[in-house]
Amino acid sequence: MSISENLNKIKETLPKEITLVAVSKTKSVTEIMKAYEAGQRVFGENKVQEMTEKWEQLSKDIQWHMIGHVQRNKVKYMAPFVSLIHGVDSLKLLKEIDKEAGKNNRILSCLLQVHIAQEETKFGFDTDEITTILENETFKTLQNIKVVGLMGMATFTEDEKLIKKEFQNIKSLFDTLQLKPETPNFKPEILSIGMSGDYRIAIENGSTMVRVGSAIFGERNY
Ligand SMILES: *Cc1c(COP(=O)(O)O)cnc(C)c1O
């Protein structure tokens, strides 16, 4: 099936209120254009340099999401244009994003990445660290970032029960955060969970944003 056929098939089954991030990492500008022509405007990349090159070449009405792990020294390159940073996993990184956003007169929306999978290697905060960050005095002074929700990646497994349990854990943390008072830099509205293999489970468990790559663009060749 073609990129546009894949995209349309996914969109048909996706509830309207759920944002589809088309994960275009490793894919060419030509392939991205196929999705763009089929109406897709939100794309996700996991490397700052690759995302910046694509932003330079492509239409400026595309919203670029950084979904990968971010090195602090790369933040400056994406600060002028990135529309959502999913993988924020330290206060130091938040401070850097705040600084670079300020230089660009922007307020950058960020998701805190929560470690929900069993795998050791995945980045992210533990559940209790999220509250610690939000109550941190330095965090409260940051004016050019806005924490708008959480992002998580489930264990890469066929075990749907485990995936479901992991998504339920992050959803319950998300619900807890929504009970907290809003502040100028904290307004949790987005729960970014679900990829090609598990986005249906994610939607059943409270996802508001799915990040789908190979189911749209085909397998990646690294
Ligand atoms: C690559 C990637 C995706 C998309 O993965 P697919 O399985 O191809 O849908 C989603 N989220 C993150 C963080 C990724 O790095």
The ligand as an SDF file (V2000), in Angstrom:
LIG
                    3D

 15 15  0  0  0  0  0  0  0  0999 V2000
   10.2820    5.7800   15.9780 C   0  0  0  0  0  0  0  0  0  0  0  0
    9.3830    6.2340   17.0650 C   0  0  0  0  0  0  0  0  0  0  0  0
    7.9880    6.0920   16.9540 C   0  0  0  0  0  0  0  0  0  0  0  0
    7.2920    5.4490   15.7730 C   0  0  0  0  0  0  0  0  0  0  0  0
    7.5630    4.0820   15.7460 O   0  0  0  0  0  0  0  0  0  0  0  0
    6.7670    3.1060   14.7530 P   0  0  0  0  0  0  0  0  0  0  0  0
    6.8300    1.7960   15.4400 O   0  0  0  0  0  0  0  0  0  0  0  0
    7.4740    3.1250   13.4670 O   0  0  0  0  0  0  0  0  0  0  0  0
    5.3740    3.6160   14.6390 O   0  0  0  0  0  0  0  0  0  0  0  0
    7.2060    6.5800   17.9950 C   0  0  0  0  0  0  0  0  0  0  0  0
    7.7500    7.1610   19.0790 N   0  0  0  0  0  0  0  0  0  0  0  0
    9.0790    7.3060   19.2180 C   0  0  0  0  0  0  0  0  0  0  0  0
    9.6110    7.9570   20.4350 C   0  0  0  0  0  0  0  0  0  0  0  0
    9.9360    6.8360   18.2250 C   0  0  0  0  0  0  0  0  0  0  0  0
   11.2610    6.9790   18.3780 O   0  0  0  0  0  0  0  0  0  0  0  0
  1  2  1  0
  2  3  1  0
  2 14  2  0
  3  4  1  0
  3 10  2  0
  4  5  1  0
  5  6  1  0
  6  7  2  0
  6  8  1  0
  6  9  1  0
 10 11  1  0
 11 12  2  0
 12 13  1  0
 12 14  1  0
 14 15  1  0
M  END
$$$$
